[in-house]
Amino acid sequence: MLDRRHVPLSRLEAGQSGKVVEIQGGQGMINRLSALGIRPGKRVTKVSSMFMRGPVTIQVGNAQVAIGFGMAKRILVELG
């Protein structure tokens, strides 16, 4: 269920964090993100993003990973 506090990861500002609540994609994308440690229930922090739809760098646990902007748009996080 989508509400005001659930926003795409791509919309976060650098330094903002939230808990992954949903991944809107196929099984292949879900498996790929899971291999990177990005799955529902995990806390992620946006580190940076490039101007004009470039890669988005996020902190997951002790690792930093870069994902595409399109992928980041499909990851819903709950702020707070």
C-alpha positions in Angstrom: 0.0 0.0 0.0 1.5 3.3 -1.1 1.2 6.3 1.1 2.8 9.7 1.5 5.8 8.3 3.4 6.7 5.8 0.7 8.8 7.4 -1.9 11.0 6.1 -4.7 14.7 5.8 -3.7 15.6 8.1 -6.6 13.7 11.0 -4.9 15.7 11.0 -1.7 18.2 13.7 -1.1 21.9 12.8 -0.4 22.2 11.7 3.2 18.5 10.7 3.6 17.7 7.2 4.7 14.8 4.9 4.8 13.6 1.3 5.0 12.9 -0.6 1.8 9.2 -1.5 1.7 8.7 -2.6 -1.9 10.5 -3.4 -5.1 8.3 -2.8 -8.1 9.9 -5.1 -10.7 10.2 -8.6 -12.0 11.8 -11.5 -10.4 15.1 -10.9 -12.2 15.4 -7.4 -10.8 14.4 -8.5 -7.3 17.0 -11.2 -7.4 19.7 -8.8 -8.6 18.9 -6.3 -5.9 18.8 -9.0 -3.3 22.3 -10.1 -4.3 23.4 -6.5 -3.6 21.7 -6.6 -0.2 18.7 -4.4 -1.2 15.5 -6.2 -0.1 12.4 -5.2 1.8 13.1 -4.5 5.5 16.7 -3.3 4.9 17.7 0.3 5.8 19.4 2.2 3.0 21.0 5.7 2.8 21.4 7.6 -0.4 25.0 8.7 -0.7 24.8 10.6 -4.0 23.4 10.7 -7.5 24.5 12.1 -10.8 22.8 15.0 -12.5 20.2 14.1 -15.1 19.3 10.5 -14.3 22.7 9.0 -13.8 23.6 6.3 -11.3 22.5 6.4 -7.7 25.0 5.5 -5.0 23.5 4.1 -1.8 24.8 2.7 1.5 23.5 -0.8 2.5 24.9 -2.0 5.7 28.7 -1.5 5.4 28.7 -1.5 1.6 28.2 1.2 -1.0 26.5 0.2 -4.2 25.6 2.1 -7.4 22.4 1.3 -9.2 20.8 2.8 -12.3 18.3 5.6 -12.0 15.5 3.4 -13.5 16.1 0.8 -10.9 16.2 3.4 -8.1 12.8 4.6 -9.2 11.3 1.2 -8.6 12.5 0.8 -5.1 10.0 2.3 -2.6 11.3 3.4 0.8 9.6 4.5 4.0 11.2 7.6 5.3 12.3 7.9 8.9 
